[in-house]
Amino acid sequence: MEKPIIDGRYELDPLSRCRGGMGEVWFGRDRRLDRPVAVKFIRVDFLPDGRPDEELTRRFVREARITARLGHPGVPAVYDCGTHGDRLYLVMQYVDGCSVATLLDETEIPAPWAALIAAQVCSVLAVAHAGALVHRDLKPSNLMLGPDGTVKVLDFGVVAALSPTATRLTGTGVTVGSPDYMAPEQAEAGTAGPWSDLYSLGVILDEMLSGENQFRGVTPLASMHNHLERAPRPLRHRRPDVPEGLERLILRLLEKEPGRRPASAAAVYEELIGFCRDMPAFPGYVDAASPSPVRMYGRAVGMVGVPGGDRTARS
């Protein structure tokens, strides 16, 4: 089977095509630099009067710029962007691993691993929110757990910059986000902020630990209604081995009123880290026995600012 070539450089695997948040995603290879890549395509839709949908194009260009400037190891790097025929494309770092959605389908996630996954997501959100960026579509399929235990947050394609311009770009009446994980204020009024990402993370964390999304309805509208009206059920009624403090954190994340949720992603991170001790093996998903340069690097950086850290490092 012939492999498509984009811009004379990106060789795509014809068997890898899959649907993404804003179009198709292919996997392939950058022939110039000899490295694997993921290529996201978006078709430029045309309006009924024959004009191209310029808003969709602006959103795509904004995705490239926003993702490129995040500069966080938990976000796939952006390598390139351009046009191919009537479609725009974005070339990104290839991410190896397993999505949290797949984990939920295949196994029970140990509580420390659920906390560690969520803590890494908070690390990404802390940087994004500090730059006035909101993801707006956090869900299990957008979180990838790598074989070294690191997590990457995918698809900032519907991210909204907290500015009047960005509000106008997404103000066409189209609901942005996934109803099963959508914060009440997002479902009701289409408004989103850092507090909305924290709510979505609470839904994901609750699902990772219980094995079910307690707000999922039979239709997208039913899911949105559940987020607005249904009180969250305490987690320990469904999984008694979960620490009580983790249950309390999730209930705070799932508060209907944004002002009652935790103050920031950084604050949630600090709470989650306390539940990441005594990490159990996670065979089939994380290979803890193999040497990991990323973990080595992280351990060294973690010594910065720790009292007596230099003495520990020499002992």
Backbone bond lengths (Angstrom), bond angles and torsions (degrees), N, CA, C in turn:
res aa  C-N    CA-C-N  psi(-1)  N-CA   C-N-CA  omega(-1)  CA-C   N-CA-C  phi
1 M - - - 1.464 - - 1.532 109.16 -
2 E 1.335 115.44 131.74 1.452 120.37 -177.53 1.527 111.01 -70.00
3 K 1.324 116.36 137.28 1.460 121.36 -179.16 1.529 109.74 -95.73
4 P 1.335 117.44 123.90 1.465 119.76 177.50 1.523 110.89 -61.84
5 I 1.318 116.11 144.60 1.460 122.70 177.73 1.527 107.69 -119.54
6 I 1.321 116.55 126.47 1.455 122.38 179.38 1.523 109.53 -105.78
7 D 1.330 115.63 127.80 1.461 122.24 176.91 1.526 111.32 56.86
8 G 1.339 117.15 28.64 1.452 120.68 179.56 1.503 113.94 63.98
9 R 1.348 116.62 15.65 1.464 119.20 -170.33 1.514 113.56 -137.24
10 Y 1.323 118.09 -42.00 1.462 121.46 -172.32 1.528 109.50 -100.20
11 E 1.316 114.82 110.29 1.468 122.49 -179.00 1.518 108.70 -92.16
12 L 1.340 116.62 119.04 1.457 121.57 -173.10 1.519 111.53 -99.86
13 D 1.315 115.86 144.16 1.462 122.35 174.86 1.521 108.28 -82.74
14 P 1.333 119.23 113.68 1.469 120.61 -176.07 1.517 113.93 -64.87
15 L 1.330 117.79 -16.26 1.468 120.99 -179.84 1.525 112.25 -92.72
16 S 1.317 116.86 0.66 1.463 119.44 -172.92 1.527 113.67 -99.85
17 R 1.302 118.82 -3.09 1.458 120.88 -172.59 1.528 111.30 -62.64
18 C 1.334 115.62 133.20 1.455 120.50 176.16 1.521 108.63 -146.96
19 R 1.316 115.72 159.18 1.447 121.16 -178.93 1.521 110.80 -79.08
20 G 1.320 116.52 137.56 1.450 121.89 176.38 1.509 110.42 -120.80
21 G 1.335 115.66 -173.89 1.454 120.42 -175.28 1.513 114.10 -63.82
22 M 1.325 117.92 -31.52 1.454 120.52 -177.50 1.522 112.36 -123.98
23 G 1.306 118.35 12.96 1.460 120.04 -179.01 1.512 110.42 158.19
24 E 1.321 115.73 -140.90 1.457 121.13 -179.05 1.520 110.87 -103.92
25 V 1.327 114.93 149.01 1.465 121.32 174.93 1.525 107.65 -122.18
26 W 1.332 115.57 129.19 1.458 122.41 176.41 1.530 108.39 -118.69
27 F 1.317 115.88 153.88 1.450 121.11 171.90 1.519 108.52 -110.12
28 G 1.313 115.93 148.64 1.455 119.42 -177.75 1.508 111.38 -170.10
29 R 1.343 114.95 -152.54 1.467 120.78 -175.54 1.514 109.92 -139.70
30 D 1.320 114.66 137.51 1.454 121.81 171.42 1.521 106.49 -82.11
31 R 1.334 116.78 108.27 1.460 119.96 -174.73 1.521 112.08 -71.07
32 R 1.334 117.38 -26.13 1.456 119.80 -178.96 1.520 111.21 -72.05
33 L 1.351 116.39 -44.11 1.467 120.64 -177.86 1.523 112.78 -102.12
34 D 1.329 117.08 -1.99 1.465 123.03 176.56 1.527 111.41 54.32
35 R 1.347 115.74 59.07 1.457 120.14 177.49 1.526 109.01 -144.10
36 P 1.330 116.59 151.09 1.471 119.24 177.99 1.524 110.74 -69.75
37 V 1.323 116.44 148.23 1.458 121.26 179.23 1.529 108.97 -142.37
38 A 1.324 114.46 162.41 1.458 122.19 168.29 1.520 106.76 -114.70
39 V 1.325 116.84 134.22 1.461 121.41 -178.51 1.521 108.53 -119.23
40 K 1.321 115.36 119.52 1.458 121.35 178.94 1.521 108.76 -101.17
41 F 1.340 115.84 126.65 1.460 121.51 178.28 1.515 110.42 -107.25
42 I 1.313 115.07 147.05 1.455 119.96 170.15 1.524 107.74 -134.31
43 R 1.320 116.10 127.11 1.459 120.94 176.87 1.518 108.94 -80.59
44 V 1.315 116.76 132.52 1.456 120.70 178.25 1.522 108.14 -78.22
45 D 1.328 116.49 104.25 1.461 120.82 -178.83 1.523 110.79 -69.60
46 F 1.323 114.05 155.16 1.451 120.19 177.72 1.518 109.68 -112.59
47 L 1.318 116.25 139.27 1.453 122.17 179.49 1.522 109.59 -76.52
48 P 1.340 118.06 166.22 1.474 120.67 -177.98 1.519 113.72 -54.51
49 D 1.330 118.16 -29.45 1.467 119.48 -179.02 1.527 112.51 -86.37
50 G 1.339 117.15 7.25 1.456 121.10 176.32 1.512 114.91 91.75
51 R 1.354 117.72 -6.15 1.460 120.03 178.93 1.531 110.09 -80.12
52 P 1.333 117.83 145.84 1.474 119.40 177.12 1.518 110.69 -67.41
53 D 1.318 115.75 150.48 1.463 121.36 178.54 1.524 108.08 -78.22
54 E 1.318 115.70 91.60 1.465 120.18 -174.89 1.526 111.76 -68.79
55 E 1.342 117.50 -28.14 1.461 119.41 178.66 1.517 110.93 -62.23
56 L 1.339 116.60 -42.69 1.461 120.59 179.67 1.524 110.27 -62.92
57 T 1.324 116.10 -39.80 1.454 120.03 177.75 1.520 111.16 -63.41
58 R 1.334 116.99 -43.30 1.456 120.14 179.36 1.519 111.18 -63.03
59 R 1.339 116.88 -39.89 1.466 120.21 178.13 1.521 110.58 -61.23
60 F 1.324 116.64 -40.94 1.462 119.94 -178.55 1.528 110.89 -66.87
61 V 1.318 116.21 -44.91 1.463 119.88 178.80 1.530 109.66 -62.03
62 R 1.337 115.49 -38.99 1.463 118.53 178.43 1.516 110.62 -64.21
63 E 1.334 117.26 -37.98 1.469 119.39 177.97 1.517 110.88 -58.72
64 A 1.346 116.73 -44.59 1.457 120.13 -178.65 1.521 110.55 -60.85
65 R 1.321 116.73 -45.81 1.458 120.22 -176.94 1.526 111.83 -69.22
66 I 1.329 116.54 -42.46 1.464 120.33 -178.59 1.521 110.72 -64.45
67 T 1.341 116.25 -48.66 1.454 119.82 -177.87 1.527 110.52 -64.64
68 A 1.328 116.67 -38.28 1.465 120.13 -178.68 1.518 111.56 -65.23
69 R 1.327 117.92 -33.52 1.454 119.13 -175.41 1.531 113.90 -92.01
70 L 1.338 117.74 -4.64 1.464 118.85 178.61 1.524 111.23 -63.75
71 G 1.325 116.52 -42.42 1.449 119.69 174.50 1.517 114.50 57.22
72 H 1.324 117.35 46.13 1.462 121.80 -179.44 1.525 108.57 -123.98
73 P 1.351 118.39 138.50 1.471 119.39 -179.44 1.520 113.31 -63.10
74 G 1.331 117.48 -15.67 1.459 120.63 177.71 1.511 114.06 -90.05
75 V 1.340 117.34 8.04 1.462 122.37 177.26 1.526 107.96 -124.70
76 P 1.336 119.20 129.01 1.467 120.22 179.29 1.521 111.29 -56.12
77 A 1.331 116.49 136.53 1.457 121.52 179.44 1.523 110.42 -69.88
78 V 1.330 116.67 143.88 1.464 122.82 173.92 1.520 107.93 -95.03
79 Y 1.347 116.41 127.30 1.451 121.29 -178.23 1.526 112.97 -100.44
80 D 1.336 116.43 -35.39 1.464 118.63 -170.52 1.524 108.92 -166.03
81 C 1.327 117.30 162.87 1.452 122.27 170.14 1.519 108.02 -151.49
82 G 1.329 116.34 159.49 1.455 119.94 -178.18 1.515 110.84 179.95
83 T 1.331 116.24 -162.31 1.463 122.16 179.01 1.524 109.45 -124.64
84 H 1.320 114.42 147.66 1.474 121.50 176.63 1.522 106.84 -141.31
85 G 1.323 116.56 106.81 1.465 119.93 -174.00 1.517 109.67 64.38
86 D 1.339 115.68 -127.93 1.470 119.36 178.70 1.519 111.84 -98.50
87 R 1.337 116.07 21.33 1.458 119.90 -179.10 1.521 110.94 -123.08
88 L 1.316 114.19 149.22 1.457 121.42 171.40 1.523 107.94 -93.19
89 Y 1.322 116.60 152.71 1.454 118.43 176.63 1.521 110.16 -138.29
90 L 1.331 113.41 153.17 1.462 123.20 179.18 1.519 107.26 -129.41
91 V 1.318 117.07 125.06 1.466 122.17 179.88 1.516 107.96 -100.79
92 M 1.324 116.05 124.43 1.461 121.10 -174.23 1.526 110.71 -131.13
93 Q 1.297 114.38 165.11 1.460 122.69 174.75 1.530 110.22 -57.54
94 Y 1.314 115.81 134.47 1.458 120.58 173.82 1.523 108.87 -74.56
95 V 1.325 116.14 130.33 1.468 121.31 -177.62 1.525 109.07 -109.98
96 D 1.311 115.71 118.65 1.461 121.74 176.81 1.520 109.18 -89.17
97 G 1.311 117.07 145.15 1.455 119.38 175.84 1.513 112.80 140.56
98 C 1.319 114.32 -158.75 1.460 122.61 -173.12 1.525 108.24 -130.92
99 S 1.313 117.49 131.96 1.454 119.04 178.96 1.527 110.25 -72.71
100 V 1.320 115.71 154.46 1.459 119.70 176.25 1.525 110.37 -62.63
101 A 1.330 117.37 -30.46 1.465 120.11 175.72 1.524 110.85 -60.18
102 T 1.337 116.72 -40.48 1.466 120.56 177.96 1.522 110.60 -68.51
103 L 1.334 116.76 -40.61 1.472 119.80 176.55 1.526 110.15 -56.28
104 L 1.321 116.89 -44.90 1.467 120.99 -178.59 1.522 111.52 -62.76
105 D 1.323 116.55 -32.51 1.463 120.69 179.34 1.520 112.46 -75.47
106 E 1.353 116.44 -27.41 1.458 119.77 -167.83 1.523 115.49 -107.85
107 T 1.329 118.72 -23.95 1.460 117.94 -169.62 1.523 111.18 -156.11
108 E 1.318 115.70 167.10 1.465 121.02 169.34 1.519 107.61 -88.65
109 I 1.295 117.12 127.37 1.459 122.14 -176.61 1.533 109.15 -84.98
110 P 1.328 118.54 121.17 1.471 119.54 177.15 1.525 110.83 -57.64
111 A 1.321 116.72 143.29 1.459 121.11 -175.89 1.538 112.50 -55.99
112 P 1.350 120.13 -43.88 1.464 118.31 178.80 1.526 112.97 -62.30
113 W 1.336 117.18 -33.00 1.457 119.69 178.47 1.522 111.22 -71.75
114 A 1.334 117.31 -38.35 1.467 119.73 175.99 1.524 110.01 -60.38
115 A 1.331 116.11 -42.68 1.464 120.23 179.12 1.523 111.23 -65.81
116 L 1.336 117.26 -40.06 1.462 120.75 -178.86 1.528 111.08 -67.79
117 I 1.328 117.31 -40.60 1.466 120.72 176.56 1.524 109.83 -60.74
118 A 1.328 116.41 -47.37 1.463 120.53 -178.94 1.529 111.11 -65.25
119 A 1.333 117.58 -36.88 1.466 120.60 179.35 1.526 110.57 -63.60
120 Q 1.332 117.19 -41.41 1.463 119.80 178.26 1.523 111.05 -65.33
121 V 1.328 117.15 -37.67 1.464 120.06 175.69 1.529 109.79 -61.82
122 C 1.334 117.03 -41.04 1.469 120.66 178.23 1.521 111.12 -61.79
123 S 1.332 117.61 -35.52 1.453 120.58 177.44 1.528 110.71 -60.84
124 V 1.330 116.39 -41.53 1.466 120.83 177.11 1.524 110.58 -67.13
125 L 1.338 116.28 -45.86 1.462 119.80 -177.96 1.519 111.49 -63.34
126 A 1.320 117.51 -35.70 1.466 120.07 179.83 1.523 110.83 -59.73
127 V 1.336 116.88 -41.62 1.466 120.78 177.89 1.524 110.70 -69.58
128 A 1.323 116.56 -44.71 1.465 119.83 -178.96 1.521 111.17 -62.55
129 H 1.321 116.69 -47.66 1.466 120.29 -177.91 1.527 111.36 -65.25
130 A 1.333 117.39 -34.34 1.462 120.03 176.87 1.522 111.07 -64.63
131 G 1.327 116.84 -26.46 1.456 121.91 176.47 1.510 112.99 -94.67
132 A 1.344 116.91 18.00 1.466 122.85 178.63 1.524 112.22 61.74
133 L 1.337 116.63 37.88 1.458 122.22 178.69 1.524 109.98 -119.12
134 V 1.303 116.02 139.31 1.462 122.26 178.66 1.524 107.73 -124.28
135 H 1.330 117.51 134.33 1.461 119.86 -177.90 1.527 111.43 -70.57
136 R 1.329 116.85 -50.42 1.471 124.72 175.79 1.528 114.97 74.83
137 D 1.329 119.01 -5.14 1.469 118.72 -179.33 1.526 110.49 -144.12
138 L 1.322 117.48 42.09 1.463 119.78 175.09 1.516 109.94 -66.99
139 K 1.327 116.29 132.55 1.459 122.97 178.02 1.523 107.73 -162.52
140 P 1.326 118.58 163.04 1.468 120.18 -175.25 1.521 114.58 -56.95
141 S 1.328 118.08 -34.98 1.465 119.51 -178.90 1.523 111.99 -71.17
142 N 1.329 118.55 -13.17 1.459 121.86 178.54 1.523 112.77 -95.87
143 L 1.325 117.65 5.59 1.461 121.96 179.58 1.522 109.06 -118.54
144 M 1.327 116.71 123.11 1.462 121.65 -177.59 1.522 110.20 -114.28
145 L 1.326 115.57 125.04 1.462 122.30 175.17 1.519 108.88 -97.00
146 G 1.335 115.81 118.61 1.451 120.12 -179.18 1.511 112.57 -83.89
147 P 1.340 117.78 163.15 1.468 121.16 179.99 1.521 113.40 -64.02
148 D 1.348 118.30 -15.17 1.463 120.95 176.24 1.521 111.91 -93.66
149 G 1.343 117.58 3.01 1.458 121.73 177.87 1.508 114.76 92.13
150 T 1.329 117.56 -1.19 1.461 120.21 178.56 1.524 110.36 -84.11
151 V 1.328 115.35 154.79 1.464 122.09 -178.34 1.522 109.03 -119.30
152 K 1.328 115.92 137.90 1.460 121.20 173.66 1.532 109.11 -119.84
153 V 1.329 115.51 139.27 1.457 122.91 178.60 1.522 107.71 -97.94
154 L 1.314 116.53 119.63 1.466 122.25 -175.53 1.524 111.68 -98.48
155 D 1.308 114.58 163.07 1.456 124.53 165.68 1.520 114.09 62.65
156 F 1.310 114.59 71.74 1.455 118.99 168.77 1.531 110.02 -85.81
157 G 1.325 116.35 23.63 1.461 121.19 -176.25 1.509 114.26 -65.70
158 V 1.312 118.81 -23.48 1.462 119.93 178.75 1.514 110.33 -112.22
159 V 1.359 115.29 19.43 1.450 119.28 179.84 1.515 109.83 -64.36
160 A 1.307 117.34 144.51 1.459 121.71 -179.72 1.516 109.79 -118.32
161 A 1.316 117.33 119.89 1.454 120.29 172.17 1.526 108.04 -68.67
162 L 1.313 116.58 138.26 1.460 120.69 -177.88 1.526 109.48 -79.26
163 S 1.330 114.72 72.38 1.461 121.08 -179.65 1.517 108.52 -147.28
164 P 1.334 118.60 158.35 1.460 120.59 179.06 1.514 112.90 -58.12
165 T 1.349 117.08 -36.19 1.456 119.57 -179.48 1.514 110.82 -62.30
166 A 1.335 117.25 -47.26 1.456 120.59 -179.08 1.520 110.81 -63.82
167 T 1.327 117.37 -36.26 1.455 120.07 178.70 1.526 110.40 -61.55
168 R 1.316 116.09 -40.94 1.461 118.84 179.60 1.521 111.10 -67.01
169 L 1.338 116.73 -36.59 1.460 119.71 -177.91 1.521 111.57 -61.76
170 T 1.319 118.00 -32.52 1.456 120.45 -177.55 1.522 111.43 -108.25
171 G 1.330 116.57 18.29 1.457 119.98 -175.33 1.504 114.00 -99.16
172 T 1.342 118.18 35.52 1.452 121.11 -176.57 1.513 112.95 -97.99
173 G 1.328 117.63 10.41 1.451 120.33 178.93 1.508 113.61 92.23
174 V 1.340 117.87 -1.51 1.456 121.66 178.66 1.522 108.76 -87.60
175 T 1.331 117.41 126.14 1.457 121.04 178.64 1.520 109.49 -72.98
176 V 1.330 116.43 123.58 1.453 121.97 -179.87 1.518 108.29 -101.97
177 G 1.327 116.38 124.76 1.454 120.77 -179.25 1.516 110.64 126.79
178 S 1.331 115.51 174.17 1.462 121.89 -179.45 1.519 109.24 -105.60
179 P 1.330 118.96 119.81 1.469 121.30 -174.07 1.524 114.54 -53.95
180 D 1.325 118.50 -33.31 1.462 120.25 -178.04 1.525 112.85 -66.42
181 Y 1.345 117.40 -19.25 1.467 120.97 -175.04 1.534 111.66 -126.63
182 M 1.288 117.71 16.76 1.459 123.08 -170.57 1.519 111.94 -86.87
183 A 1.333 116.25 131.54 1.465 121.41 177.51 1.522 110.20 -63.42
184 P 1.338 117.63 149.36 1.475 120.13 -178.31 1.519 113.64 -54.01
185 E 1.340 118.02 -43.25 1.464 119.90 -178.67 1.520 111.78 -67.45
186 Q 1.330 116.32 -28.33 1.454 120.95 177.10 1.521 110.17 -73.70
187 A 1.333 116.58 -39.86 1.465 120.89 179.18 1.517 111.92 -68.91
188 E 1.331 115.71 -37.15 1.464 119.63 -173.60 1.521 112.73 -83.97
189 A 1.327 117.15 -43.13 1.463 119.63 -172.17 1.524 113.90 -125.30
190 G 1.323 117.78 -1.37 1.455 120.04 -179.34 1.512 113.98 73.81
191 T 1.321 117.35 10.87 1.464 120.62 179.35 1.521 109.65 -93.51
192 A 1.320 116.04 144.42 1.461 120.39 -178.57 1.514 109.92 -147.10
193 G 1.311 115.74 146.32 1.457 122.62 175.82 1.511 108.53 -149.28
194 P 1.317 118.57 -173.20 1.465 120.62 177.88 1.517 112.94 -52.11
195 W 1.334 116.92 -36.13 1.466 121.24 179.93 1.533 111.64 -63.30
196 S 1.348 116.91 -26.93 1.470 120.59 178.68 1.520 111.01 -71.91
197 D 1.336 116.63 -40.53 1.462 120.13 175.41 1.525 110.93 -61.29
198 L 1.333 116.72 -38.23 1.466 119.95 -179.67 1.526 110.53 -66.22
199 Y 1.322 117.65 -38.08 1.464 120.25 176.61 1.530 109.91 -62.37
200 S 1.336 116.65 -48.15 1.464 119.90 179.50 1.518 111.16 -58.75
201 L 1.330 116.37 -40.15 1.468 119.58 177.19 1.521 110.48 -63.01
202 G 1.337 117.58 -37.26 1.461 120.64 176.73 1.512 112.20 -61.75
203 V 1.330 116.90 -40.39 1.470 120.64 177.54 1.529 109.89 -63.37
204 I 1.341 116.29 -44.46 1.464 120.69 -179.40 1.519 110.82 -64.56
205 L 1.324 117.30 -44.66 1.468 121.06 -179.01 1.525 110.38 -63.37
206 D 1.334 117.21 -42.79 1.457 120.91 176.91 1.526 110.74 -60.46
207 E 1.333 116.63 -40.93 1.464 120.65 -179.82 1.523 111.34 -69.56
208 M 1.332 117.57 -39.35 1.459 119.67 178.26 1.519 111.35 -59.83
209 L 1.323 117.18 -34.53 1.454 120.82 -176.31 1.522 113.23 -88.48
210 S 1.323 117.49 -31.46 1.467 120.21 -177.24 1.522 112.97 -98.01
211 G 1.338 116.77 -20.79 1.455 120.53 -178.03 1.514 114.11 86.23
212 E 1.343 117.07 3.01 1.463 119.86 -179.86 1.525 110.25 -144.97
213 N 1.319 114.83 149.33 1.460 120.24 172.46 1.521 107.06 -91.43
214 Q 1.316 116.52 108.10 1.456 120.32 -172.80 1.534 112.88 -71.38
215 F 1.326 118.23 -9.73 1.459 121.08 -179.67 1.527 112.94 -103.12
216 R 1.316 117.19 -4.73 1.468 119.66 -177.01 1.518 110.42 -66.54
217 G 1.328 115.70 129.40 1.457 121.45 177.93 1.513 111.07 -109.42
218 V 1.319 115.64 179.00 1.468 120.24 -178.21 1.520 111.06 -74.56
219 T 1.321 117.64 -19.02 1.459 122.83 176.62 1.526 108.38 -135.48
220 P 1.343 118.07 160.86 1.463 119.69 175.19 1.523 112.59 -56.07
221 L 1.326 117.43 -38.92 1.460 120.47 179.36 1.524 111.04 -64.41
222 A 1.336 116.53 -38.61 1.466 120.32 178.47 1.526 110.65 -65.66
223 S 1.329 117.14 -38.47 1.465 120.23 177.60 1.522 110.69 -62.51
224 M 1.313 116.76 -45.14 1.461 120.98 179.77 1.531 110.48 -62.61
225 H 1.328 116.72 -40.06 1.466 120.67 177.63 1.535 110.16 -62.50
226 N 1.328 116.70 -40.82 1.459 120.28 -179.55 1.535 111.44 -62.94
227 H 1.324 116.75 -39.71 1.463 119.39 177.66 1.525 111.13 -63.93
228 L 1.312 116.17 -32.58 1.463 120.12 -179.31 1.525 112.35 -77.72
229 E 1.326 117.46 -37.56 1.456 120.66 -167.60 1.524 115.62 -115.54
230 R 1.314 118.99 -26.86 1.459 120.83 -172.57 1.517 111.27 -84.88
231 A 1.307 116.77 126.33 1.461 121.10 175.97 1.526 109.51 -72.73
232 P 1.339 118.51 135.65 1.467 119.85 179.74 1.520 111.44 -66.49
233 R 1.316 115.14 142.33 1.457 120.79 178.00 1.529 109.93 -85.77
234 P 1.324 118.60 139.07 1.470 120.48 177.40 1.525 110.85 -57.93
235 L 1.300 115.79 134.87 1.455 121.57 -173.89 1.519 112.69 -64.86
236 R 1.328 117.95 -38.36 1.462 120.78 -173.88 1.529 112.48 -69.58
237 H 1.335 118.42 -12.45 1.466 120.52 171.36 1.528 110.69 -71.36
238 R 1.326 115.59 -22.38 1.473 120.37 -177.91 1.531 112.03 -106.27
239 R 1.346 117.49 -25.96 1.464 121.50 177.31 1.513 108.40 -144.55
240 P 1.310 116.72 91.56 1.474 121.42 -171.27 1.518 115.06 -63.42
241 D 1.344 118.78 -21.53 1.464 119.72 -176.79 1.517 113.29 -79.22
242 V 1.319 118.53 -4.34 1.472 121.15 -179.69 1.530 109.09 -72.91
243 P 1.334 118.29 134.42 1.475 120.40 178.93 1.529 111.42 -57.83
244 E 1.306 115.21 143.37 1.464 120.15 -178.12 1.530 111.46 -60.95
245 G 1.323 116.63 -37.88 1.455 119.74 -179.95 1.517 112.71 -64.08
246 L 1.325 117.27 -34.59 1.458 121.12 177.76 1.520 110.24 -69.26
247 E 1.324 116.97 -38.79 1.461 120.61 175.50 1.529 110.47 -60.06
248 R 1.333 116.99 -43.92 1.472 120.14 -179.83 1.526 111.16 -63.01
249 L 1.333 116.80 -40.71 1.458 120.51 179.07 1.524 110.68 -61.25
250 I 1.327 116.54 -44.64 1.465 119.80 -179.34 1.522 110.85 -63.12
251 L 1.314 117.69 -41.00 1.462 120.01 179.30 1.524 111.05 -63.84
252 R 1.325 117.29 -34.24 1.462 119.68 175.92 1.524 111.06 -70.09
253 L 1.307 117.68 -38.44 1.458 120.75 176.40 1.530 111.41 -62.75
254 L 1.334 116.40 -30.76 1.467 121.58 -175.80 1.527 113.06 -94.28
255 E 1.311 117.54 14.91 1.461 119.89 175.38 1.532 109.87 -60.53
256 K 1.337 116.32 139.11 1.463 119.94 179.77 1.530 111.32 -67.79
257 E 1.325 116.89 -37.01 1.461 121.54 -179.43 1.536 109.52 -86.56
258 P 1.335 118.49 122.03 1.470 120.26 -178.64 1.516 113.94 -53.78
259 G 1.338 117.82 -36.50 1.446 120.75 -177.53 1.517 114.63 -68.14
260 R 1.321 117.37 -13.28 1.461 121.44 179.98 1.535 111.90 -94.92
261 R 1.307 116.89 -4.17 1.457 120.82 177.76 1.533 109.59 -81.95
262 P 1.338 117.44 167.50 1.467 119.44 177.92 1.522 111.77 -54.43
263 A 1.323 115.78 156.05 1.462 121.40 -171.45 1.519 113.39 -68.23
264 S 1.335 117.69 -31.16 1.462 119.49 -174.29 1.524 110.42 -163.48
265 A 1.333 114.59 164.72 1.462 120.02 175.12 1.524 110.49 -64.32
266 A 1.336 116.55 -35.27 1.463 119.58 178.51 1.522 111.16 -63.34
267 A 1.332 117.09 -38.70 1.465 120.76 178.67 1.525 110.63 -66.61
268 V 1.330 117.23 -40.27 1.467 120.75 177.99 1.523 110.13 -64.87
269 Y 1.344 116.34 -40.20 1.466 120.84 177.12 1.524 111.24 -55.34
270 E 1.321 116.45 -47.21 1.463 120.44 -177.55 1.526 111.19 -61.56
271 E 1.310 117.48 -35.37 1.463 119.79 177.80 1.529 111.27 -72.83
272 L 1.326 116.45 -40.96 1.464 120.04 -176.71 1.522 112.37 -66.22
273 I 1.321 116.95 -36.92 1.473 120.40 -177.34 1.522 111.07 -57.36
274 G 1.323 116.30 -32.14 1.458 119.69 179.74 1.520 113.57 -65.57
275 F 1.327 117.46 -17.76 1.473 121.48 179.44 1.527 111.88 -99.52
276 C 1.332 117.39 9.12 1.464 121.02 -176.13 1.527 112.79 -103.96
277 R 1.331 116.76 17.16 1.461 119.66 177.63 1.528 110.59 -82.20
278 D 1.330 115.77 158.04 1.472 121.66 177.15 1.530 110.73 54.02
279 M 1.348 114.92 53.83 1.464 119.68 -178.51 1.528 110.47 -64.68
280 P 1.320 117.48 124.47 1.463 119.86 177.47 1.522 111.00 -77.82
281 A 1.315 116.21 164.77 1.461 119.88 173.65 1.526 109.05 -64.53
282 F 1.329 115.51 149.87 1.469 120.63 177.64 1.526 107.42 -131.96
283 P 1.341 116.12 65.31 1.473 120.22 -173.11 1.520 112.24 -61.59
284 G 1.330 113.91 143.71 1.456 120.38 -178.71 1.510 113.01 90.39
285 Y 1.334 116.54 -16.56 1.462 120.17 -178.44 1.525 112.27 -125.92
286 V 1.319 117.25 -39.78 1.463 121.69 178.69 1.524 108.62 -127.98
287 D 1.325 115.75 128.05 1.462 121.29 179.06 1.524 108.40 -100.39
288 A 1.306 115.69 85.49 1.463 120.53 -175.71 1.525 112.38 -71.59
289 A 1.335 117.47 -19.64 1.462 120.49 -176.84 1.523 112.56 -78.55
290 S 1.317 117.03 -24.37 1.469 119.48 -177.91 1.521 110.56 -78.09
291 P 1.322 117.49 142.79 1.469 120.16 176.68 1.526 110.37 -58.93
292 S 1.309 116.39 137.34 1.460 121.01 -178.52 1.516 109.54 -128.56
293 P 1.339 118.44 109.02 1.468 120.43 176.37 1.530 111.94 -58.00
294 V 1.335 116.95 -32.42 1.464 120.02 -179.53 1.526 110.37 -65.70
295 R 1.347 116.93 -44.15 1.462 119.68 179.44 1.525 110.55 -67.55
296 M 1.338 116.87 -37.51 1.463 119.98 176.38 1.526 110.54 -59.68
297 Y 1.306 115.80 -46.72 1.459 121.01 -178.83 1.525 110.31 -64.04
298 G 1.340 115.95 -44.62 1.456 119.95 -179.75 1.519 112.72 -62.91
299 R 1.320 116.49 -37.96 1.466 119.72 179.12 1.521 110.73 -64.77
300 A 1.340 116.09 -41.03 1.462 119.62 179.57 1.526 111.01 -66.07
301 V 1.323 117.24 -46.18 1.460 120.66 -179.69 1.522 110.57 -63.75
302 G 1.345 116.50 -32.27 1.452 120.33 -179.85 1.515 113.60 -65.00
303 M 1.336 117.09 -14.53 1.463 120.01 178.39 1.525 111.81 -78.32
304 V 1.331 116.94 -17.35 1.466 120.62 -177.69 1.527 109.73 -66.45
305 G 1.302 116.38 128.30 1.458 120.84 177.52 1.506 114.97 81.67
306 V 1.333 117.73 0.11 1.464 121.07 178.63 1.520 109.38 -90.73
307 P 1.334 118.66 120.44 1.467 119.48 179.95 1.516 111.39 -56.47
308 G 1.344 115.20 127.92 1.464 119.92 -179.72 1.520 113.08 77.70
309 G 1.334 116.44 6.43 1.475 119.31 -176.88 1.513 112.59 -60.38
310 D 1.360 115.99 -39.26 1.470 118.48 -179.20 1.514 110.78 -66.14
311 R 1.340 117.87 -35.63 1.460 119.93 179.11 1.526 110.82 -68.10
312 T 1.360 116.25 -37.81 1.464 119.68 177.84 1.513 110.61 -63.79
313 A 1.326 116.10 -40.73 1.459 120.39 -177.66 1.521 111.05 -63.54
314 R 1.361 118.49 -30.66 1.469 120.20 -177.60 1.514 112.14 -86.21
315 S 1.344 117.10 -15.61 1.463 118.10 -174.69 1.503 111.89 -77.58
